[in-house]
Amino acid sequence: MSPAGCHTPTPTCLLDGVTRRTVMALAKKQQMPIVERSIRAEELSQASEVLLAGTAAEVTLVACIGAHTYTPGDITKTLMEDYMQLVRKGSDEVMKLVG
C-alpha cells in the first residue's frame, strides 16, 4: 500500500481468486484507489502497509519482508474487518459484491 492507493500485482504472476477480487471490491467500496501493476521487490521499502489475501490466509497483515518492517494501518485494518464481516454473511453476499 502506498499513499497513491492499494497496489497489487497483475494476476499474471498469481491466482486471481475470489478472495483477491473480494478484497479489491471492498477497497473500491471504501473509495480506496486500486492499482494493478508489476511490483518489483526493491519497491517494498516504499510501502506503508502490506497484506496477503488468499483462500487459506484470508486477509493477513505482513509484519516484515526481509529487513523491511510494516505496521498495520487503517487500510489493512479496514480491509481485514470488512472482509470478516462480509464472509460471516455468507457466500451469496460475497458473490453480490464480486459478481
Backbone as CSV, one residue per row, in Angstrom:
resi,resn,N_x,N_y,N_z,CA_x,CA_y,CA_z,C_x,C_y,C_z
1,MET,0.850,-1.162,0.000,0.000,0.000,0.000,0.901,1.230,0.000
2,SER,0.458,2.209,-0.675,1.209,3.447,-0.720,0.230,4.604,-0.635
3,PRO,0.721,5.818,-0.430,-0.198,6.951,-0.380,-1.018,7.091,-1.660
4,ALA,-0.513,6.538,-2.751,-1.226,6.614,-4.026,-2.292,5.530,-4.155
5,GLY,-2.510,4.749,-3.133,-3.551,3.735,-3.169,-3.030,2.349,-2.871
6,CYS,-3.894,1.374,-3.114,-3.560,-0.030,-2.901,-2.984,-0.580,-4.195
7,HIS,-1.741,-0.993,-4.141,-1.080,-1.557,-5.314,-1.079,-3.065,-5.180
8,THR,-1.437,-3.755,-6.250,-1.473,-5.208,-6.257,-0.851,-5.705,-7.556
9,PRO,-0.146,-6.818,-7.499,0.437,-7.349,-8.732,-0.657,-7.730,-9.738
10,THR,-0.355,-7.579,-10.998,-1.284,-8.062,-12.011,-1.408,-9.571,-11.860
11,PRO,-2.566,-10.121,-12.161,-2.768,-11.554,-11.928,-2.041,-12.466,-12.914
12,THR,-1.066,-11.944,-13.620,-0.263,-12.810,-14.484,0.735,-13.620,-13.663
13,CYS,1.022,-13.149,-12.434,2.008,-13.845,-11.598,1.376,-14.453,-10.348
14,LEU,0.051,-14.458,-10.275,-0.643,-15.026,-9.123,-2.053,-15.404,-9.536
15,LEU,-2.709,-16.155,-8.681,-4.075,-16.579,-8.944,-5.031,-15.415,-8.679
16,ASP,-5.856,-15.105,-9.651,-6.860,-14.047,-9.492,-8.117,-14.667,-8.899
17,GLY,-7.997,-15.042,-7.630,-9.060,-15.790,-6.974,-10.153,-14.927,-6.377
18,VAL,-11.149,-15.591,-5.829,-12.303,-14.913,-5.240,-11.875,-14.043,-4.064
19,THR,-10.956,-14.509,-3.242,-10.537,-13.719,-2.081,-9.872,-12.431,-2.533
20,ARG,-8.983,-12.514,-3.487,-8.314,-11.318,-4.006,-9.330,-10.348,-4.584
21,ARG,-10.233,-10.860,-5.409,-11.234,-9.998,-6.029,-12.177,-9.405,-4.986
22,THR,-12.467,-10.153,-3.939,-13.324,-9.640,-2.870,-12.638,-8.493,-2.133
23,VAL,-11.372,-8.663,-1.800,-10.632,-7.603,-1.108,-10.540,-6.360,-1.986
24,MET,-10.309,-6.550,-3.264,-10.251,-5.404,-4.172,-11.602,-4.698,-4.244
25,ALA,-12.680,-5.460,-4.283,-14.021,-4.865,-4.318,-14.322,-4.122,-3.021
26,LEU,-13.905,-4.680,-1.892,-14.100,-3.993,-0.608,-13.314,-2.690,-0.571
27,ALA,-12.102,-2.708,-1.098,-11.295,-1.483,-1.136,-11.978,-0.427,-2.001
28,LYS,-12.470,-0.830,-3.150,-13.168,0.109,-4.035,-14.421,0.663,-3.353
29,LYS,-15.123,-0.199,-2.632,-16.326,0.237,-1.899,-15.971,1.303,-0.862
30,GLN,-14.767,1.209,-0.303,-14.280,2.192,0.675,-13.631,3.395,-0.015
31,GLN,-13.730,3.430,-1.364,-13.167,4.519,-2.168,-11.637,4.552,-2.121
32,MET,-11.027,3.393,-1.916,-9.569,3.281,-1.967,-9.170,3.015,-3.411
33,PRO,-8.263,3.802,-3.969,-7.832,3.518,-5.334,-7.041,2.208,-5.411
34,ILE,-7.324,1.422,-6.447,-6.628,0.152,-6.678,-5.769,0.305,-7.923
35,VAL,-4.511,-0.077,-7.808,-3.593,-0.026,-8.943,-3.038,-1.428,-9.155
36,GLU,-3.396,-2.049,-10.284,-2.841,-3.357,-10.637,-1.649,-3.120,-11.547
37,ARG,-0.487,-3.635,-11.140,0.731,-3.410,-11.918,1.800,-4.401,-11.489
38,SER,2.877,-4.424,-12.232,4.032,-5.226,-11.862,4.709,-4.546,-10.666
39,ILE,5.017,-5.307,-9.652,5.656,-4.769,-8.448,7.007,-5.436,-8.276
40,ARG,8.040,-4.629,-8.171,9.404,-5.150,-8.013,9.757,-5.239,-6.525
41,ALA,10.583,-6.195,-6.178,10.983,-6.406,-4.779,11.615,-5.160,-4.175
42,GLU,12.379,-4.413,-4.960,13.043,-3.227,-4.412,12.061,-2.104,-4.067
43,GLU,10.818,-2.225,-4.482,9.807,-1.222,-4.145,9.226,-1.419,-2.742
44,LEU,9.459,-2.572,-2.151,8.839,-2.886,-0.865,9.230,-1.913,0.235
45,SER,10.385,-1.296,0.127,10.802,-0.340,1.154,9.933,0.919,1.139
46,GLN,9.221,1.145,0.055,8.371,2.327,-0.059,6.942,2.083,0.422
47,ALA,6.587,0.836,0.655,5.218,0.507,1.062,4.985,0.885,2.518
48,SER,3.810,1.430,2.784,3.470,1.769,4.162,2.791,0.598,4.875
49,GLU,2.068,-0.233,4.127,1.389,-1.394,4.671,1.480,-2.504,3.630
50,VAL,1.472,-3.750,4.099,1.488,-4.898,3.193,0.532,-5.943,3.761
51,LEU,-0.269,-6.537,2.879,-1.148,-7.619,3.317,-1.167,-8.711,2.271
52,LEU,-1.579,-9.884,2.699,-1.769,-11.028,1.814,-3.251,-11.353,1.786
53,ALA,-3.751,-11.736,0.629,-5.138,-12.164,0.505,-5.161,-13.492,-0.234
54,GLY,-5.828,-14.462,0.346,-5.924,-15.767,-0.288,-6.894,-16.649,0.466
55,THR,-7.238,-17.758,-0.127,-8.221,-18.654,0.476,-7.821,-19.081,1.878
56,ALA,-6.605,-19.549,2.054,-6.162,-20.010,3.377,-5.825,-18.854,4.297
57,ALA,-5.199,-17.808,3.757,-4.755,-16.672,4.571,-5.882,-15.688,4.850
58,GLU,-6.951,-15.749,4.046,-7.999,-14.744,4.046,-7.343,-13.384,3.836
59,VAL,-7.384,-12.488,4.811,-6.656,-11.214,4.716,-5.730,-11.171,5.919
60,THR,-4.428,-11.220,5.648,-3.429,-11.321,6.696,-2.413,-10.201,6.557
61,LEU,-2.141,-9.538,7.659,-1.135,-8.474,7.626,0.247,-9.084,7.515
62,VAL,1.150,-8.330,6.922,2.545,-8.731,6.804,3.345,-7.797,7.699
63,ALA,4.072,-8.361,8.667,4.846,-7.549,9.602,6.226,-7.201,9.058
64,CYS,6.813,-8.123,8.282,8.129,-7.829,7.724,8.390,-8.686,6.497
65,ILE,9.204,-8.138,5.620,9.733,-8.859,4.463,11.206,-8.504,4.425
66,GLY,12.043,-9.472,4.708,13.473,-9.196,4.790,13.731,-8.161,5.880
67,ALA,14.443,-7.115,5.537,14.774,-6.062,6.507,13.675,-5.020,6.651
68,HIS,12.650,-5.089,5.829,11.581,-4.091,5.858,10.488,-4.506,6.826
69,THR,10.112,-3.603,7.707,9.029,-3.888,8.652,7.838,-2.989,8.325
70,TYR,6.654,-3.503,8.631,5.413,-2.796,8.332,4.516,-2.831,9.553
71,THR,3.826,-1.732,9.765,2.852,-1.637,10.844,1.473,-1.588,10.203
72,PRO,0.572,-2.457,10.636,-0.761,-2.412,10.034,-1.414,-1.061,10.328
73,GLY,-1.896,-0.441,9.286,-2.534,0.863,9.418,-4.016,0.770,9.118
74,ASP,-4.608,1.912,8.855,-6.047,1.983,8.621,-6.500,1.149,7.433
75,ILE,-5.707,1.121,6.364,-6.105,0.371,5.167,-6.197,-1.117,5.483
76,THR,-5.139,-1.663,6.065,-5.122,-3.094,6.391,-6.220,-3.439,7.379
77,LYS,-6.341,-2.660,8.437,-7.363,-2.934,9.459,-8.764,-2.878,8.870
78,THR,-9.028,-1.871,8.043,-10.348,-1.735,7.428,-10.661,-2.918,6.531
79,LEU,-9.712,-3.293,5.685,-9.954,-4.411,4.767,-10.116,-5.726,5.515
80,MET,-9.340,-5.940,6.568,-9.481,-7.163,7.362,-10.865,-7.213,8.016
81,GLU,-11.280,-6.104,8.614,-12.589,-6.064,9.288,-13.733,-6.220,8.291
82,ASP,-13.653,-5.492,7.174,-14.708,-5.581,6.167,-14.812,-6.994,5.592
83,TYR,-13.667,-7.625,5.360,-13.667,-8.977,4.819,-14.325,-9.945,5.803
84,MET,-13.948,-9.861,7.067,-14.518,-10.775,8.070,-16.027,-10.572,8.197
85,GLN,-16.478,-9.337,8.178,-17.918,-9.067,8.263,-18.649,-9.644,7.050
86,LEU,-18.056,-9.485,5.879,-18.696,-9.970,4.659,-18.794,-11.490,4.640
87,VAL,-17.713,-12.187,4.948,-17.755,-13.653,4.855,-18.666,-14.263,5.913
88,ARG,-18.854,-13.566,7.015,-19.799,-14.062,8.026,-21.236,-14.032,7.497
89,LYS,-21.493,-13.153,6.528,-22.828,-13.055,5.943,-23.111,-14.206,4.980
90,GLY,-22.055,-14.828,4.457,-22.235,-15.981,3.581,-21.807,-15.719,2.155
91,SER,-21.716,-16.798,1.394,-21.189,-16.738,0.031,-22.082,-15.932,-0.909
92,ASP,-23.371,-15.887,-0.666,-24.257,-15.104,-1.527,-23.883,-13.626,-1.480
93,GLU,-23.560,-13.125,-0.301,-23.173,-11.718,-0.162,-21.835,-11.443,-0.834
94,VAL,-20.926,-12.400,-0.729,-19.623,-12.254,-1.397,-19.823,-12.163,-2.902
95,MET,-20.641,-13.054,-3.440,-20.869,-13.070,-4.887,-21.592,-11.822,-5.373
96,LYS,-22.466,-11.242,-4.543,-23.116,-9.972,-4.915,-22.073,-8.881,-5.079
97,LEU,-21.075,-8.873,-4.215,-20.041,-7.849,-4.268,-19.069,-8.081,-5.416
98,VAL,-18.658,-9.332,-5.585,-17.628,-9.665,-6.573,-18.219,-9.845,-7.968
99,GLY,-19.420,-10.379,-8.006,-20.069,-10.572,-9.312,-19.845,-11.867,-9.909
